Amino acid sequence: MRKMFLVSCGLLFLLGTFACAKLGLAPPPLEPVKFSGSKDFTSEPFSINTKEWQINWEYKAEEKKVPNLVLHVYPGGDKVNWIEMVKTPRFDASGNTYLYQGKGRYYIKVTARNIANWQVEVVRAGVREPLKSPATFTGSADMTTKPFKIRGKEFKITYVMETPAYAGQSIAVYPRGETENYIDMSTVGAGTGTRVLKGPGEYYIKVQCTGVERWKIDVTE
């Protein structure tokens, strides 16, 4: 009787797994992974079972010192080809970034200078629904945004960069899920500007910046 019960449970589990795969249901979310410290750090590899995932970060500087923190994300076993990099501003800050590389094994590498403490959280729950326009993104460091959905034939990207005139910023717009081929990329300085792009579809924005006090991007149709 016990053997029959165990066999029945096993069959139910396999059938449930098959049904989820057949229906294309999302896998159950994994627990977040958290790291912290004050010095350089390389994490153990962790697993990702979703197409998209998120990293939250924050840090505080040592008293009366200028901080510098850089975060890299690498595929497991690769020491050269990072898939995401975040360069932070030289003051206490926090932020987040999304990754679109998908399922696999990854690890993070933190380079820290004059940092009293830093924290990094890897959110492994995926993205159920994209944002709808209008959407606003803000930050003071590199960021890859959450995906957003455009229904109309075109949409606008309006940016504000609070930064010294000599600093250069890169703003690239990608189709959701694409990591290589952007639909638009601009290098901008301090001030404001607008880009008009063609829709409809689902997209995300990658911002890479240096020396920025604050940036803001509005997405409207």
Backbone bond lengths (Angstrom), bond angles and torsions (degrees), N, CA, C in turn:
res aa  C-N    CA-C-N  psi(-1)  N-CA   C-N-CA  omega(-1)  CA-C   N-CA-C  phi
1 M - - - 1.467 - - 1.535 110.97 -
2 R 1.334 115.93 -41.80 1.473 120.00 179.87 1.516 110.89 -63.73
3 K 1.360 115.36 -40.67 1.469 119.12 179.86 1.522 110.61 -65.05
4 M 1.343 115.95 -40.68 1.465 119.13 179.16 1.526 110.69 -63.41
5 F 1.329 116.40 -39.51 1.466 120.47 179.30 1.531 110.96 -63.44
6 L 1.349 116.93 -44.18 1.458 120.78 179.94 1.515 111.06 -65.54
7 V 1.334 116.95 -40.54 1.466 120.48 178.52 1.519 110.48 -63.59
8 S 1.337 117.05 -41.92 1.466 121.12 179.18 1.514 111.49 -62.66
9 C 1.346 117.01 -42.95 1.465 120.94 178.43 1.520 110.60 -62.54
10 G 1.343 114.97 -40.83 1.462 118.70 179.79 1.511 111.96 -63.99
11 L 1.345 115.86 -41.25 1.464 119.68 178.72 1.516 111.63 -64.97
12 L 1.343 116.44 -40.64 1.469 119.94 178.31 1.519 111.06 -62.95
13 F 1.339 116.39 -40.18 1.464 120.33 179.30 1.521 110.84 -63.48
14 L 1.340 116.10 -45.35 1.461 120.24 -179.73 1.514 111.60 -64.79
15 L 1.354 115.86 -41.58 1.461 119.23 178.37 1.520 111.50 -63.83
16 G 1.344 116.97 -39.67 1.463 120.55 178.23 1.506 111.76 -64.50
17 T 1.343 115.76 -42.21 1.460 119.95 178.57 1.514 111.04 -63.14
18 F 1.370 115.74 -42.49 1.459 120.27 179.06 1.514 111.45 -63.82
19 A 1.339 116.19 -41.50 1.463 120.63 -179.54 1.519 111.36 -63.35
20 C 1.350 117.42 -42.34 1.469 121.06 178.58 1.516 110.59 -61.95
21 A 1.336 115.76 -42.89 1.468 119.73 179.62 1.511 110.56 -65.50
22 K 1.363 116.42 -41.21 1.461 121.06 -178.49 1.514 111.38 -64.91
23 L 1.326 117.17 -40.17 1.458 121.65 -178.76 1.521 112.88 -81.00
24 G 1.323 117.55 -8.78 1.459 120.21 -179.99 1.510 113.42 73.95
25 L 1.341 116.92 25.85 1.456 119.78 -179.15 1.528 110.33 -71.55
26 A 1.323 115.73 150.66 1.460 120.33 179.65 1.518 110.14 -68.74
27 P 1.337 118.11 143.38 1.463 120.12 176.67 1.514 110.23 -67.83
28 P 1.329 117.58 154.99 1.469 119.36 178.77 1.523 110.48 -60.91
29 P 1.341 118.08 140.76 1.469 120.33 -178.00 1.519 112.09 -66.35
30 L 1.313 116.07 143.60 1.454 121.87 174.56 1.521 109.14 -85.76
31 E 1.304 116.26 156.78 1.459 120.91 178.70 1.530 110.23 -65.76
32 P 1.345 118.02 146.67 1.469 120.04 176.10 1.531 110.93 -60.10
33 V 1.319 115.14 152.83 1.462 121.76 175.31 1.523 107.24 -113.68
34 K 1.334 117.74 130.18 1.465 121.61 -176.56 1.526 110.88 -121.61
35 F 1.327 114.75 139.99 1.461 122.01 177.06 1.521 108.28 -132.09
36 S 1.315 117.10 152.03 1.465 120.70 177.56 1.518 109.48 -154.14
37 G 1.335 115.56 161.40 1.450 120.52 178.50 1.509 110.68 170.98
38 S 1.320 116.13 -163.06 1.463 121.72 176.79 1.532 111.07 -139.63
39 K 1.320 116.96 -8.18 1.470 122.00 -177.90 1.527 110.10 -120.39
40 D 1.342 116.29 -175.97 1.458 121.27 174.16 1.520 109.76 -57.19
41 F 1.330 115.86 147.79 1.461 118.94 -173.67 1.519 109.81 -155.17
42 T 1.326 116.72 139.55 1.459 123.47 171.35 1.515 107.98 -125.92
43 S 1.323 117.29 123.35 1.460 121.59 -174.48 1.526 111.95 -82.97
44 E 1.311 114.91 165.34 1.465 121.27 167.25 1.532 108.12 -71.94
45 P 1.334 118.28 152.56 1.476 119.70 177.03 1.530 111.52 -62.10
46 F 1.322 115.82 146.28 1.459 121.87 175.54 1.521 108.54 -130.63
47 S 1.327 116.13 157.48 1.466 121.96 -175.97 1.529 111.19 -94.95
48 I 1.328 115.50 145.79 1.461 123.24 172.95 1.525 107.38 -125.11
49 N 1.337 117.85 129.50 1.462 120.07 -179.81 1.527 112.84 -118.37
50 T 1.336 117.12 18.07 1.460 122.13 177.69 1.523 109.61 -124.08
51 K 1.334 116.26 161.96 1.462 120.76 179.92 1.525 111.55 -71.68
52 E 1.319 116.54 -32.42 1.462 122.11 -177.85 1.517 109.52 -128.98
53 W 1.322 116.94 147.01 1.457 120.65 179.91 1.514 108.71 -153.26
54 Q 1.328 116.90 176.20 1.461 121.04 -168.49 1.517 110.98 -137.66
55 I 1.332 115.05 146.82 1.461 121.75 173.01 1.529 108.99 -123.87
56 N 1.327 116.90 127.04 1.462 123.09 173.10 1.527 108.38 -105.00
57 W 1.331 117.09 142.63 1.469 120.36 -178.70 1.526 109.95 -143.67
58 E 1.323 115.27 155.58 1.465 121.59 172.81 1.521 109.17 -161.75
59 Y 1.330 115.85 158.78 1.464 119.74 178.82 1.521 110.20 -160.00
60 K 1.325 114.76 161.79 1.467 122.60 174.03 1.520 108.30 -129.64
61 A 1.331 115.36 143.74 1.463 121.01 -177.13 1.521 111.74 -83.37
62 E 1.313 114.64 157.43 1.462 119.21 169.04 1.525 108.35 -65.99
63 E 1.327 116.42 149.94 1.457 121.10 -174.70 1.532 111.52 -58.36
64 K 1.333 115.26 129.94 1.464 124.05 175.97 1.522 113.21 61.96
65 K 1.336 117.19 26.05 1.458 121.41 177.02 1.526 110.44 -126.91
66 V 1.322 115.84 151.39 1.467 121.37 179.52 1.533 108.85 -87.44
67 P 1.331 118.08 119.37 1.460 119.96 -176.27 1.530 112.52 -82.82
68 N 1.306 114.90 158.05 1.457 121.36 173.82 1.524 107.51 -147.87
69 L 1.330 116.52 119.41 1.456 121.17 179.93 1.521 109.06 -134.68
70 V 1.331 116.08 131.71 1.466 122.28 176.94 1.520 108.18 -127.86
71 L 1.325 115.60 131.91 1.458 122.06 -178.98 1.526 109.11 -115.14
72 H 1.337 117.13 126.16 1.459 122.72 174.82 1.523 109.17 -116.79
73 V 1.331 116.15 146.01 1.463 122.22 173.24 1.523 108.04 -120.16
74 Y 1.336 116.31 126.39 1.462 122.62 -177.30 1.524 110.71 -119.99
75 P 1.340 117.64 149.26 1.465 119.41 166.90 1.521 109.42 -65.39
76 G 1.325 117.22 148.05 1.451 120.60 179.66 1.518 112.17 -56.01
77 G 1.334 116.89 131.22 1.455 121.89 179.07 1.505 115.04 86.69
78 D 1.335 118.29 -7.11 1.468 122.17 -179.60 1.524 109.01 -104.35
79 K 1.323 117.17 127.89 1.460 121.49 -179.99 1.522 112.82 -108.43
80 V 1.321 117.04 2.00 1.468 121.00 -173.49 1.524 112.74 -119.17
81 N 1.309 117.71 -47.43 1.467 122.53 -168.76 1.531 111.36 -96.79
82 W 1.330 116.26 83.96 1.456 119.66 177.09 1.520 110.62 -70.94
83 I 1.342 116.50 152.08 1.463 121.28 -179.79 1.522 112.17 -104.17
84 E 1.329 117.06 -14.26 1.468 120.70 178.00 1.521 108.81 -153.55
85 M 1.330 115.38 139.33 1.459 120.79 176.30 1.520 108.76 -135.03
86 V 1.323 115.69 136.57 1.462 121.20 176.04 1.518 108.25 -124.07
87 K 1.331 116.59 117.21 1.463 123.14 172.58 1.524 106.78 -100.02
88 T 1.303 116.97 123.00 1.457 120.28 -175.18 1.527 111.03 -94.63
89 P 1.331 117.94 161.63 1.462 121.09 176.32 1.526 111.19 -72.24
90 R 1.314 116.48 168.34 1.462 120.38 -177.17 1.521 111.87 -93.46
91 F 1.325 114.10 52.40 1.465 122.17 171.69 1.532 106.64 -157.89
92 D 1.331 117.11 166.26 1.462 120.23 179.34 1.526 109.82 -53.55
93 A 1.324 117.10 133.98 1.456 118.94 -175.33 1.525 110.51 -156.92
94 S 1.332 114.64 168.16 1.457 122.58 174.05 1.522 107.83 -149.17
95 G 1.317 116.25 162.30 1.449 119.45 -179.33 1.511 111.28 -179.12
96 N 1.324 115.74 -171.94 1.454 121.31 177.67 1.515 109.52 -148.98
97 T 1.303 116.30 162.68 1.453 121.76 176.17 1.520 108.85 -149.85
98 Y 1.340 116.97 145.60 1.460 122.48 178.53 1.520 109.69 -102.56
99 L 1.318 115.49 151.26 1.451 121.18 178.57 1.525 109.12 -124.13
100 Y 1.343 116.04 143.78 1.456 122.32 -173.92 1.528 112.46 -122.39
101 Q 1.326 117.48 18.25 1.460 120.94 -177.80 1.523 112.49 -76.97
102 G 1.326 118.59 -22.07 1.451 120.50 174.69 1.508 114.92 91.59
103 K 1.330 114.17 -164.77 1.461 121.78 -172.81 1.524 112.16 -63.30
104 G 1.340 115.29 146.41 1.447 119.91 177.75 1.509 111.89 153.56
105 R 1.318 115.30 -166.19 1.461 122.90 178.33 1.530 107.96 -112.73
106 Y 1.338 116.62 134.54 1.454 122.51 -177.03 1.529 109.68 -138.75
107 Y 1.337 114.77 166.45 1.461 120.07 170.55 1.515 108.57 -147.07
108 I 1.341 116.74 160.49 1.457 120.71 179.51 1.525 109.87 -113.58
109 K 1.321 114.70 151.58 1.458 122.17 175.86 1.520 107.98 -128.83
110 V 1.326 116.06 125.32 1.466 121.94 -179.33 1.523 108.90 -111.38
111 T 1.330 115.54 130.32 1.465 121.81 171.61 1.520 107.65 -110.46
112 A 1.321 117.78 119.42 1.473 121.79 -172.42 1.520 111.14 -126.84
113 R 1.339 115.65 132.28 1.462 122.29 175.89 1.520 108.62 -131.77
114 N 1.327 116.74 129.70 1.469 122.71 179.17 1.530 111.89 56.98
115 I 1.326 116.28 38.05 1.459 122.14 -179.38 1.526 109.45 -105.10
116 A 1.348 117.05 126.05 1.462 120.78 176.05 1.524 110.23 -74.28
117 N 1.332 116.84 -43.16 1.458 121.30 175.54 1.520 109.87 -162.45
118 W 1.317 115.91 148.57 1.454 122.19 175.78 1.527 109.56 -136.99
119 Q 1.329 115.80 153.20 1.461 122.32 177.13 1.526 109.13 -135.39
120 V 1.320 115.73 140.68 1.461 122.18 176.05 1.524 108.25 -132.50
121 E 1.335 116.28 130.74 1.466 121.67 176.93 1.519 109.59 -120.91
122 V 1.315 117.04 127.00 1.462 122.89 175.93 1.524 107.79 -98.66
123 V 1.333 116.31 113.06 1.463 122.18 179.76 1.526 108.01 -93.30
124 R 1.332 116.59 117.07 1.462 120.63 -171.63 1.527 112.29 -109.63
125 A 1.342 116.59 35.13 1.464 121.41 -176.01 1.527 113.43 -99.72
126 G 1.323 118.78 -7.92 1.456 120.56 -179.29 1.516 112.96 76.40
127 V 1.330 115.93 -176.09 1.467 122.81 179.77 1.523 108.09 -121.59
128 R 1.323 117.43 114.90 1.468 120.66 -178.47 1.520 112.07 -76.00
129 E 1.325 116.43 -49.34 1.463 120.90 -176.37 1.520 110.09 -130.60
130 P 1.339 118.59 137.16 1.468 119.63 175.07 1.519 110.47 -73.03
131 L 1.329 115.88 160.77 1.450 120.56 174.02 1.527 109.74 -67.92
132 K 1.319 116.32 156.00 1.462 121.38 173.93 1.522 108.72 -108.29
133 S 1.322 116.53 146.63 1.460 119.50 178.12 1.533 109.39 -73.72
134 P 1.341 117.93 148.09 1.473 125.87 1.06 1.522 112.09 -75.07
135 A 1.315 115.49 145.19 1.465 121.90 178.70 1.520 108.41 -132.62
136 T 1.335 116.24 146.38 1.458 121.71 -179.05 1.518 109.72 -128.27
137 F 1.338 116.04 135.57 1.459 122.57 176.99 1.526 108.45 -124.88
138 T 1.327 117.01 139.07 1.462 121.48 179.55 1.517 109.89 -137.18
139 G 1.329 115.87 158.07 1.448 120.19 177.03 1.513 111.45 178.96
140 S 1.326 115.21 -175.41 1.465 122.11 175.84 1.524 110.06 -138.59
141 A 1.348 115.79 9.50 1.460 121.55 -178.54 1.529 108.66 -141.31
142 D 1.327 115.65 179.98 1.456 120.08 174.35 1.524 109.81 -58.28
143 M 1.326 116.23 145.53 1.466 120.35 178.31 1.520 109.99 -156.66
144 T 1.325 115.59 141.25 1.454 122.77 164.34 1.523 106.22 -109.48
145 T 1.326 117.27 122.57 1.457 121.20 -169.30 1.527 113.42 -80.64
146 K 1.299 114.39 166.92 1.460 122.11 170.22 1.529 108.36 -66.51
147 P 1.342 119.52 149.10 1.471 120.01 179.82 1.524 111.81 -67.71
148 F 1.328 115.33 151.41 1.455 121.05 177.23 1.531 109.01 -134.81
149 K 1.344 115.42 155.62 1.463 121.53 -174.56 1.524 110.78 -111.30
150 I 1.326 115.37 133.21 1.460 122.69 177.63 1.524 108.34 -114.83
151 R 1.328 116.66 127.82 1.464 121.09 -179.78 1.523 112.82 -98.69
152 G 1.323 117.33 -28.24 1.453 121.12 -175.73 1.524 113.91 -81.86
153 K 1.306 116.00 -179.34 1.461 122.23 -178.21 1.522 112.70 -77.50
154 E 1.336 116.66 -19.23 1.458 120.05 176.93 1.525 110.21 -151.60
155 F 1.332 114.79 163.23 1.464 119.77 177.69 1.521 108.98 -148.29
156 K 1.344 115.74 162.49 1.458 122.05 -176.76 1.522 111.24 -115.29
157 I 1.318 115.50 139.42 1.459 123.36 171.06 1.525 106.78 -111.03
158 T 1.327 118.08 110.64 1.459 122.04 179.89 1.523 108.57 -111.80
159 Y 1.326 116.88 123.28 1.466 120.34 -175.01 1.525 111.52 -116.91
160 V 1.324 115.15 152.47 1.461 123.46 171.20 1.519 106.63 -130.56
161 M 1.336 117.30 124.33 1.459 122.47 178.88 1.524 109.64 -117.28
162 E 1.315 117.02 115.46 1.459 122.04 174.59 1.523 107.39 -96.76
163 T 1.309 115.28 96.50 1.458 120.16 -170.60 1.518 109.91 -159.91
164 P 1.331 118.59 155.76 1.469 120.11 173.29 1.522 111.28 -56.87
165 A 1.306 115.97 149.10 1.464 121.01 -175.14 1.524 112.98 -59.70
166 Y 1.334 118.07 -27.86 1.462 120.28 -176.30 1.521 113.12 -81.05
167 A 1.324 117.90 -13.74 1.465 120.34 -176.80 1.527 110.46 -77.60
168 G 1.322 117.18 141.19 1.455 121.49 179.65 1.515 111.39 -111.86
169 Q 1.323 116.75 140.13 1.455 121.87 -178.70 1.521 108.86 -126.16
170 S 1.317 116.85 143.60 1.456 122.78 177.93 1.520 109.53 -112.94
171 I 1.326 116.93 128.19 1.463 123.14 177.52 1.523 107.36 -123.13
172 A 1.322 116.81 115.86 1.463 121.49 -179.20 1.521 109.81 -122.54
173 V 1.335 116.99 139.37 1.464 122.97 179.93 1.523 108.66 -112.42
174 Y 1.339 116.29 126.47 1.463 122.23 -177.49 1.526 110.52 -118.98
175 P 1.335 118.00 148.43 1.461 119.43 166.66 1.524 109.50 -64.47
176 R 1.312 117.40 144.64 1.465 120.68 -179.22 1.528 110.58 -57.71
177 G 1.322 115.99 129.89 1.453 121.58 -179.81 1.512 114.25 93.67
178 E 1.331 117.57 -19.62 1.467 122.14 178.75 1.532 109.75 -86.20
179 T 1.320 116.90 135.57 1.465 120.36 -179.42 1.519 113.16 -118.30
180 E 1.327 117.87 -6.84 1.462 120.63 -175.88 1.524 112.56 -114.01
181 N 1.324 117.78 -45.82 1.463 122.40 -169.89 1.531 111.66 -104.13
182 Y 1.334 116.47 101.57 1.460 120.65 177.52 1.520 109.98 -81.75
183 I 1.331 116.31 160.10 1.462 120.85 177.10 1.524 111.45 -94.91
184 D 1.328 116.43 -17.08 1.459 120.18 178.11 1.524 109.10 -161.45
185 M 1.343 115.93 140.57 1.459 120.56 177.28 1.516 108.69 -144.52
186 S 1.337 116.49 131.88 1.453 121.76 -178.95 1.522 109.67 -133.30
187 T 1.325 116.49 141.19 1.457 122.57 171.15 1.518 107.30 -104.41
188 V 1.324 116.97 120.06 1.459 120.87 -172.27 1.520 109.83 -127.31
189 G 1.330 116.16 159.65 1.455 122.25 175.56 1.507 110.33 -109.10
190 A 1.323 115.41 -154.95 1.461 120.16 -179.66 1.520 110.39 -66.92
191 G 1.337 115.48 150.87 1.455 119.57 176.50 1.516 112.27 114.80
192 T 1.338 115.26 -155.47 1.458 121.52 -176.82 1.522 110.44 -125.12
193 G 1.315 115.87 164.34 1.455 120.96 177.59 1.514 110.62 -173.54
194 T 1.330 116.43 167.17 1.462 122.38 -178.33 1.525 109.93 -137.62
195 R 1.310 115.78 138.64 1.455 122.60 173.22 1.527 107.56 -120.87
196 V 1.337 116.71 135.15 1.466 121.83 177.32 1.527 107.84 -107.69
197 L 1.337 116.18 124.24 1.461 121.51 -175.35 1.526 109.98 -125.59
198 K 1.325 115.31 160.84 1.456 120.76 -177.18 1.530 111.33 -90.76
199 G 1.327 116.26 137.83 1.457 123.84 173.56 1.518 108.17 -115.93
200 P 1.318 119.20 -163.18 1.461 127.11 -6.90 1.531 110.95 -81.68
201 G 1.332 115.54 177.68 1.450 120.28 178.11 1.515 111.50 150.16
202 E 1.317 115.46 -174.31 1.458 122.11 176.29 1.522 108.56 -117.54
203 Y 1.336 116.51 135.17 1.456 121.89 -170.45 1.525 110.82 -140.34
204 Y 1.323 115.55 170.18 1.464 121.96 168.92 1.519 108.11 -146.06
205 I 1.338 117.05 164.32 1.458 122.62 -176.09 1.524 109.31 -121.03
206 K 1.320 115.34 137.95 1.464 120.89 174.34 1.529 108.03 -113.21
207 V 1.327 115.83 121.20 1.464 122.42 178.75 1.525 108.28 -109.43
208 Q 1.324 116.57 127.42 1.461 122.23 174.14 1.517 107.64 -124.23
209 C 1.335 116.67 126.13 1.456 119.29 -171.77 1.523 111.35 -148.31
210 T 1.330 114.15 159.51 1.464 121.80 177.37 1.520 108.67 -140.02
211 G 1.328 117.11 132.91 1.456 120.61 176.17 1.505 114.92 73.76
212 V 1.322 117.54 22.63 1.465 121.40 -177.85 1.521 110.46 -90.35
213 E 1.308 116.34 134.03 1.460 120.42 173.26 1.526 110.34 -80.91
214 R 1.325 115.89 -38.97 1.457 121.16 178.76 1.526 108.86 -167.72
215 W 1.330 115.93 143.31 1.458 120.58 172.40 1.532 109.83 -132.97
216 K 1.328 114.45 155.70 1.460 121.10 179.76 1.529 109.06 -143.21
217 I 1.328 116.35 137.37 1.459 121.23 176.99 1.522 109.04 -130.52
218 D 1.324 116.55 125.88 1.460 122.82 175.83 1.521 109.18 -106.70
219 V 1.331 116.34 132.97 1.461 122.34 175.85 1.515 107.73 -110.81
220 T 1.340 116.91 121.43 1.461 121.66 -179.31 1.527 109.89 -136.42
221 E 1.316 114.64 157.09 1.481 119.97 175.48 1.519 109.55 -105.86
